[in-house]
Amino acid sequence: MLGPASGAAPCIGSYSQKPDPMNKSQNSKSPPRQIAVNRRARHDYFIEDRFEAGLVLEGWEVKSLRAGSAQLSESYVHLRNNEAWLVGAHFAPLKTVSTHIKADPTRTRKLLMSRLELDRLTGQVERKGYAIVPLDLHWSKGRAKLEIGLAKGKKQHDKRAAKKDQDWQRQKARILKS
C-alpha cells in the first residue's frame, strides 16, 4: 500500500489526470471542416477580396453536404434585387432522400450576407467589372458557409506565368529537399 499512510513518498506524476469533458480538443477529433473546393477559380481568376456567406438550404441538402457530395466547379454568384444567389452548384442527393420531396441538385440557392457586404460587392461588380466566384464550401460552428471571392479574370499569358512560377517553386523545393 503506497500513499501518505504507508510512510513511502508518493511518486509525483503517477496520478493520471482525466480528460476534461468540456475541452473538445482532447476527447474527440473535430470533423473535417472542408466540404468542397473550387480549384478552377484560383486558376482562372485573380482573387482580390474574400467574403463568407451563409446558405439557405433544405434538409436533404444539409445531409448531402455532411456526406461530402457537393461540387462548385461550374457555379457562380449572381446579384439580383440586392440579394446574392449561388447558381450552378451541384449538391448530389443521397439515395435515402424522402420520396415526397423532389430533390433538385442544381437549384439556385440564396446567400446570406450583410447589407454592407452586398452593397460593396454590387459596386465592385457594376463599376469595375469584377466577377464573384465561389471558392470553397465549409462548416463553421455547425453551419454550412460559402467563401466567395471578388475576382478579376486572368488572361492566357497570366495563366502561363502562374504555371511557370508554380513549376519553379516545386522544382526549387525538390532541390532543397535533396
C-alpha positions as CSV (number, residue, x, y, z in Angstrom):
1,M,0.0,0.0,0.0
2,L,1.6,3.2,-1.1
3,G,0.5,6.7,-0.2
4,P,0.7,9.1,2.7
5,A,-0.4,6.4,5.2
6,S,2.3,3.9,4.4
7,G,5.1,6.4,5.0
8,A,6.5,6.0,1.5
9,A,6.9,9.1,-0.6
10,P,4.3,9.2,-3.4
11,C,5.6,9.4,-6.9
12,I,5.0,12.7,-8.5
13,G,3.1,12.3,-11.7
14,S,1.9,8.8,-11.0
15,Y,-1.7,10.0,-10.8
16,S,-3.2,10.3,-14.2
17,Q,-5.5,13.2,-15.0
18,K,-8.9,12.6,-16.5
19,P,-9.6,14.4,-19.8
20,D,-11.8,17.5,-19.3
21,P,-15.2,16.7,-20.9
22,M,-15.7,20.4,-21.8
23,N,-12.5,20.5,-23.8
24,K,-13.4,19.0,-27.1
25,S,-9.9,19.1,-28.5
26,Q,-8.8,16.5,-26.0
27,N,-11.6,13.9,-26.2
28,S,-12.7,13.9,-29.8
29,K,-11.4,14.7,-33.2
30,S,-13.2,17.5,-35.0
31,P,-14.9,16.6,-38.3
32,P,-13.3,17.8,-41.5
33,R,-14.1,21.5,-42.0
34,Q,-13.8,21.5,-45.8
35,I,-16.8,20.2,-47.9
36,A,-15.8,21.3,-51.5
37,V,-13.2,23.5,-53.1
38,N,-13.4,25.3,-56.4
39,R,-9.8,24.9,-57.7
40,R,-10.8,26.2,-61.1
41,A,-11.5,29.7,-59.6
42,R,-7.9,30.1,-58.4
43,H,-6.7,29.1,-61.9
44,D,-9.0,31.4,-63.9
45,Y,-9.1,34.4,-61.6
46,F,-7.1,36.8,-59.5
47,I,-8.8,36.8,-56.2
48,E,-8.9,40.4,-54.8
49,D,-11.1,40.0,-51.7
50,R,-12.9,37.2,-49.8
51,F,-16.2,37.1,-48.1
52,E,-18.0,34.4,-46.1
53,A,-21.7,33.9,-46.7
54,G,-24.3,31.6,-45.2
55,L,-26.6,29.5,-47.4
56,V,-30.3,28.9,-47.4
57,L,-30.6,25.1,-47.6
58,E,-33.2,22.4,-47.4
59,G,-32.9,19.4,-45.1
60,W,-31.7,16.9,-47.8
61,E,-29.0,19.4,-48.9
62,V,-27.6,19.5,-45.4
63,K,-27.4,15.7,-45.3
64,S,-25.8,15.7,-48.7
65,L,-23.2,18.2,-47.5
66,R,-22.5,16.1,-44.4
67,A,-21.8,13.2,-46.8
68,G,-19.4,15.5,-48.7
69,S,-21.2,15.3,-52.1
70,A,-21.1,18.8,-53.4
71,Q,-19.4,20.4,-56.4
72,L,-18.6,24.1,-57.0
73,S,-16.7,23.7,-60.3
74,E,-19.4,25.1,-62.7
75,S,-21.0,27.5,-60.2
76,Y,-21.0,31.3,-59.9
77,V,-22.6,34.0,-57.8
78,H,-25.3,36.3,-59.3
79,L,-26.5,39.6,-57.7
80,R,-30.2,40.3,-58.2
81,N,-32.6,42.6,-56.3
82,N,-29.9,43.4,-53.7
83,E,-29.5,39.7,-52.9
84,A,-26.8,37.2,-53.7
85,W,-27.6,33.9,-55.3
86,L,-25.5,30.8,-55.9
87,V,-26.1,29.4,-59.3
88,G,-25.0,26.1,-60.8
89,A,-23.6,24.4,-57.6
90,H,-24.4,20.7,-57.6
91,F,-25.4,19.0,-54.3
92,A,-26.0,15.4,-55.2
93,P,-29.0,14.0,-53.3
94,L,-28.5,10.9,-51.2
95,K,-30.2,7.6,-52.0
96,T,-32.2,7.9,-48.8
97,V,-34.0,11.2,-49.7
98,S,-37.6,11.2,-48.8
99,T,-40.0,10.1,-51.6
100,H,-42.4,13.1,-51.2
101,I,-39.6,15.7,-51.9
102,K,-38.4,16.4,-55.4
103,A,-34.7,17.0,-55.0
104,D,-33.2,19.4,-57.5
105,P,-29.4,19.1,-57.3
106,T,-28.6,22.3,-59.2
107,R,-31.3,24.7,-57.8
108,T,-30.4,28.3,-57.2
109,R,-29.6,28.9,-53.6
110,K,-29.8,32.2,-51.7
111,L,-26.7,33.5,-50.0
112,L,-27.0,35.2,-46.6
113,M,-24.8,38.3,-46.3
114,S,-24.9,41.7,-44.6
115,R,-26.3,44.7,-46.4
116,L,-22.9,46.4,-46.2
117,E,-21.1,43.5,-47.9
118,L,-23.8,43.2,-50.6
119,D,-23.6,46.9,-51.4
120,R,-19.8,46.7,-51.6
121,L,-20.0,43.7,-54.0
122,T,-22.6,45.3,-56.1
123,G,-20.5,48.5,-56.5
124,Q,-17.3,46.5,-57.5
125,V,-19.2,44.3,-60.0
126,E,-21.1,47.0,-61.7
127,R,-18.4,49.7,-61.8
128,K,-15.1,47.9,-62.0
129,G,-16.0,44.7,-63.9
130,Y,-15.2,42.2,-61.2
131,A,-16.8,38.8,-61.0
132,I,-18.0,36.9,-57.9
133,V,-16.9,33.3,-57.7
134,P,-17.4,30.7,-55.1
135,L,-14.1,29.5,-53.6
136,D,-14.9,26.8,-51.1
137,L,-17.8,25.4,-49.1
138,H,-17.0,24.6,-45.4
139,W,-18.5,24.1,-41.9
140,S,-18.3,26.9,-39.4
141,K,-19.9,26.3,-36.0
142,G,-22.1,23.6,-37.4
143,R,-23.4,25.8,-40.2
144,A,-22.5,25.5,-43.9
145,K,-20.7,28.6,-45.2
146,L,-19.6,29.5,-48.6
147,E,-16.4,31.5,-49.1
148,I,-16.8,33.8,-52.2
149,G,-14.2,35.9,-53.8
150,L,-14.3,39.2,-55.6
151,A,-12.2,38.3,-58.7
152,K,-10.7,39.7,-61.9
153,G,-10.3,37.3,-64.8
154,K,-6.9,36.1,-65.9
155,K,-5.6,36.4,-69.4
156,Q,-3.9,33.4,-71.1
157,H,-0.4,34.8,-70.5
158,D,-1.2,35.3,-66.8
159,K,-2.1,31.7,-66.5
160,R,1.1,30.7,-68.2
161,A,3.2,32.9,-65.9
162,A,1.4,31.4,-62.8
163,K,2.0,27.9,-64.1
164,K,5.7,28.7,-64.7
165,D,6.1,30.1,-61.2
166,Q,4.4,27.1,-59.7
167,D,6.7,24.7,-61.5
168,W,9.7,26.7,-60.4
169,Q,8.6,26.6,-56.8
170,R,8.1,22.8,-57.0
171,Q,11.5,22.3,-58.6
172,K,13.2,24.6,-56.0
173,A,11.6,22.5,-53.2
174,R,12.9,19.3,-54.7
175,I,16.4,20.7,-55.0
176,L,16.4,21.9,-51.4
177,K,15.0,18.6,-50.2
178,S,17.8,16.5,-51.7
